[in-house]
Amino acid sequence: MKSSKFIISTIAILMLVVSCGKQSAPPVSPEDTKALASGKESVDRMGLEQNDVGINIPDAAETESGPSVDLTIPESEVVMEAPAMSSDIALTDWDTYMIVPGDFLIKIANQQYGSFRRWREIYSWNREDIGDNPNLIYPYHYLTLKRDNMVEEFKPGFSEYEVSSGETLWDIAGKLYGDPVAWIILYLDNADRLNGNSNFLDPGVRLQIRDRIDPKA
């Protein structure tokens, strides 16, 4: 009798131990299922699902050598040389001005440059010819004036004139140039033929006569 009770007790204890070792997970409610589903949706919206993540794996060749480098040598640019400046072009040009009766430096400066104050420049350019007194200039003498632009050099044409008996430079200048005071031009153009003598002319002497005496005429 006692042995049967012992056996029954032993069996009951063993069944209790087995039932404790076989514990099952707690049942899942419908609310838990919805929560799991909504959690998955939120993960998908954030783009964190593993299947949606694109990972670019570089090729082995690119990994070893790095990005390719363009080794093409660019063509050299063609540099155009500036055209050579002609040596015929002068930066500062000079013009010839003939003094007419009644001229003085202030008047010439005002006529030629629009400012009477430039008479000092005219005098400095021609001091060797004018002398120490800028107020004393003579008709039919020539002045050299600066010009900003290139001007044509004054080159008068010449013809010959044969001196008649009794003629003087004064007479010839009045007859050919229209003003006896222009005799100085005759003298300067024929100084080598007159041998420094402006008062007496030998008949038959041939003089060089300008076709015009005013460069601006």
Sequence and secondary structure as in RCSB ss.txt:
>XXXX:A:sequence
MKSSKFIISTIAILMLVVSCGKQSAPPVSPEDTKALASGKESVDRMGLEQNDVGINIPDAAETESGPSVDLTIPE
SEVVMEAPAMSSDIALTDWDTYMIVPGDFLIKIANQQYGSFRRWREIYSWNREDIGDNPNLIYPYHYLTLKRDNM
VEEFKPGFSEYEVSSGETLWDIAGKLYGDPVAWIILYLDNADRLNGNSNFLDPGVRLQIRDRIDPKA
>XXXX:A:secstr
 HHHHHHHHHHHHHHHHHHHHT       HHHHHHHHHHHHHHHHTT  GGG       HHHHHH S        
           TT  SSEEEEEE  TT  HHHHHHHHHS GGGHHHHHHHHHHHH S TT   TT EEEEEESS 
       EEEEE  TT  HHHHHHHHTS GGGHHHHHHHTHHHHTT  S   TT EEEEES S TT 
